[in-house]
Amino acid sequence: MSFLTERALDDHMLAAHGDISAIRQVCHSRLSSDLLRLAQFFCTTGVYAAAEFHFTSHRQAIVLAEALAVRRLSASGVSHVSTVVIFSGDISAINPLRHTAIRTSLREWGQQLATEWNQWLTCHDDNLVPADDIDVGGLQTSRHEPAVMLRELILFQRPQ
């Protein structure tokens, strides 16, 4: 599906801050084929990326962010851009008093990515009509919740 391309994250999106000790872009090709077919039918272009988050308070806590942005077919002069960022992983080993701050940091990161991608996908001189969804509900915060299984990820290599 050539309309959808993997996009390298800008350096400032990979900068660690607050409770986040490291952010690395990773290759993650688990996007649903049904979602891709639907997006290709209704959309003209799109980008996706995945990033892995590590935290200062616990080295083994890892969160995966999967992001997808598409520009939908629209009337002339209007760019409808939809961006979805989904976070999944296990932060139960981190002090529960830090969970709200971590969720807030991840949500802010996702919103910043959505804002940048919305602008990037908007046609020149078009009015932007964004539809963004940042989902941090996939984070396991208690040892009593079922574990979220993460596949092995491959480090993303920027094109030369």
Helices and strands as residue ranges (DSSP letters): E 4-6, G 11-14, E 20-27, H 33-42, E 43-55, E 58-72, E 78-90, G 96-98, H 99-121, E 127-140, E 154-155
